[in-house]
Amino acid sequence: MASKDKILPKQGQRNVLITSALPYVNNVPHLGNIVGSVLSADVFSRYNKARGRPTLYVCGTDEYGTATETKALEEKVTPEELCRKYNRIHADVYEWFEIGFDIFGRTPTRQHTEISQDVFTKLYRNGFLEEKWTEQPYCESHNRFLADRFIEGTCPTCGYEDARGDQCDKCGVLLDDPLDLIKPRCKVDGATPVRRRTKHTFLLLGKLQPRIEEFTKLSTEKGAWSKNGRIITESWLKKGLKDRGITRDLSWGVPVPLPEYENKVLYVWFEACIGYPSITANYTPEWKQWWHNPDEVKLYQFLGKDNVPFHSVIFPGCQMGSGDNWTMLHHLSATEYLNYENGKFSKSRGVGVFGNNAKDTGVPPDVWRYYLMKNRPETGDTQFEWQAFIDGNNSELLAKLGNFVNRIIKLVNSPKAYNGTIPDAFSASNLPDTFTTPLSEITDLLIQYLAEMEAVRLRSGILLAMKIAEAGNGLIQSHRLDNALIANHPNLAAAVTGTVLNLIYLCSAVFEPYLPATCASIREQLAVPFLQIPSEEEIAGAGGWKPTYLKAGHRIGKASYLFTKIDDSKAGYWREMYGGNQEERRKKEEEAAKIAAKKAASKAKAKEKKAAKKDGAGKKEADGDGDGKAVKGEEAATVDGEVGAPRDEGEVRIEEGEAMNEVLDGVAQVTLPKS
């Protein structure tokens, strides 16, 4: 893409710059990582783009630091090889979840080194860095200083024998000194580390504190930060900011641009946040239009609460200390923790549901996006539970949104009704009095939706979007829209039909940030282009929301399923399948794959026997070769909405040793009974 085609700010418009915390490349991201930053940022990015605002969404993998070297040692590869592997894994997971980055980059780039060293040099020149001698753990066996994570030992608090030098994973205690461990040992060779003096550079945060306090006071008020972001930042400032070392005795990182620092690199949490502008610089050479343009650009940052101080204190401090005219944080959106079935996710320990597991279930990305955003931990910790996940699909997406869209599209396409065309009798300016209250309710819901989305209360946003869909269901039910109404009260039936089709079009806009694939399907079924989310001014100018998008005579497309029912029995299966650590999961997958292979072989033999007895047509019927159309008898059921279709058993495959037959079994396209 040429530079002129890149997304750039436009003078006089509301320009929105969005970042999600750079995921660290030490494992596959789990659901908590996904909802906590990248998915939340994606929803807000899609919302702003659907409002017609110049919006840039930036993310990438954070690849430098101790954890990378440690993981590379475990996998017996170089840090470069490890990072290439996990950057691709992360990118694939996010692509499957339909995360719409404008750029998904990396930190080991020339631009990142140049910008990081430039900020460091300016801080040094402006008197905000100071060199100090410290004592650090050193391994005399392989002649190397050891970062915290390269040391293991017995926890002095709980006695856990495999505690790390920075913290104990069993009791959670944080260690100020890794040599406080009982019987500390080098993770590389098991030798006992000793203390040795080394010189490092410190960021003088105490000297920057008055400016940081002034910035945070103004930004939290104007940008309406999330409550936890404000509290964590205020706590840091109240305790007084301490000088922090920003160089490390490592080989994998940005070289320190000072003499006598040849074997040292910049600390990952000094340069990681600089990854946002450096990744933007890889996107466009005109990156400063986004990052050195505070009067025209608003910066929104999405992250988990454990990353708050680095974004609210350290990075802003470095920006101000450099003396450059940076675009600085406007709104900080920090999530609490998403837990797993009353336990905890752990990316480093491999516990919980990971992004690739979501794909393996056979459940579409939009269902995951819906459930995660509905349970986004905005104000407190939330739980991922398999049964609630299934209920969210069956009782909400399918029963409320899916059936609402499907029943009206099918009705309009019926030759007994309108044969695919909005009736001529429909006019948005001549609606019955009985529509006044429903349209007023829809207007109120839409105004609330806009307010919640502007305030980055994304969980409320999706709940309000669903209420708008429910209002459409209510309009159909209160007027009893069916063939009898069309025959006996054609004008009223036309008013309901036209209004509801316009409301479905509105749903394609308000659900777009959350369910992009679903909304694309809705637009295809309506035979319409992308619809921007209406503004507050447009709604007020029209005297409330009015069904004016689609006119009489508009021909719609064919109906298709938006969602399919998930069998309740899958809850226990998935809970068992994905409840253990990665090693246990691998064994379970291998066992399940063997069982699935036997089932597949058995089915193949059964099909061969049937094929020998029947002709081609009979074989097709016996095999359940589904073509997506409704079938007769007990094979399908229609209840005012989506039509079930038999699952084509032949489409289930075993891929890469994973038990796809077992995982997909139960995710069949059937109809949820009307509640």
Secondary structure, DSSP 8 states (H G I E B T S, - for coil): --GGGS----TTS-EEEEEE---BTTS--BHHHIIIIIHHHHHHHHHHHHTT--EEEEEEEB--SHHHHHHHHHHTS-HHHHHHHHHHHHHHHHHHTT---SEEEESSSHHHHHHHHHHHHHHHHTT-EEEEEEEEEEETTTTEE--GGGEEEE-TTT--TTEESSB-TTT--B-S-GGGSEEEEETTT----EEEEEEEEEE-HHHHHHHHHHHHHHHHHHHT--HHHHHHHHHHHHH----EE-EES-SSS-B-SSTT-TT-EE-HHHHSTTHHHHHHHHH-TTTHHHHS-TTTEEEEEEEEGGGHHIIIIIHHHHHHHHTS----EEEEEEE--EEETTB--BTTTTBS-BHHHHHHTT--HHHHHHHHHHT--SSS-EEE-HHHHHHIIIIIIIIIIIHHHHHHHHHHH-TTTTTTB--TT--TTS--GGGHHHHHHHHHHHHHHHHHHHTT-HHHHHHHHHHHHHHHHHHHHHTT-SHHHHHH-HHHHHHHHHHHHHHHHHHHHHSTTT-HHHHHHHHHHHT--------HHHHHHTTS----SS-TT-B------S-----TTHHHHHHHHTSS-HHHHHHHHHHHHHHHHHHHHHHHHHHHHHHHHS-HHHHHHHHT---SS--SGGG--BSSS-B-----GGG---BTTB-HHHHHTT---------
